[in-house]
Amino acid sequence: MAVEAGKAAPDFSLEASNGKTVSLGDFAGKWVVLYFYPKDDTPGCTREACSFRDYHKRLEAQGAVVLGVSADDLKAHDKFIHKYDLPFLLLSDPDHAVASKYGVWKEKNMYGKKVMGIERSTFLIDPDGRIARAWRKVKVEGHVDEILDELRAANA
């Protein structure tokens, strides 16, 4: 099943940085910004997380909850959150099950070698649990502005 605009967002349950198991259904009635990123505390992922941190109040004002997902364990997430003062939950997907459901667990080329990893992607999920917009191969600069524009238009 392709995860694309208009389709139901695949449900999931993952361990979260708050020590609880979080499911997509926990956020029914809210907008969810579900972003997948390769690895905690790496340059691109840090810029992306800090961008979501810096725009967090504006995203909340539009009724959105931000959830970050990577294969990192909760200990790595905890260090990342504390180092950069991240105000949102990070979810641990160590077996890549959720990344696979969303079609972001991909073969990548790193330094000429083929490896499997998360393709930086964001899914905006509407209050009814449907994909409102999917961004794949995300470029960090300006990305959160695109999400805010989408939310403003939907909430207008």
Secondary structure, DSSP 8 states (H G I E B T S, - for coil): ----TTSB----EEEETTSSEEEGGGGTTSEEEEEE-S-TTSHHHHHHHHHHHHTHHHHHHTTEEEEEEES--HHHHHHHHHHHT--SEEEE-TT-HHHHHTT-EEEEEETTEEEEEE--EEEEE-TTSBEEEEEES--STTHHHHHHHHHHHHH-
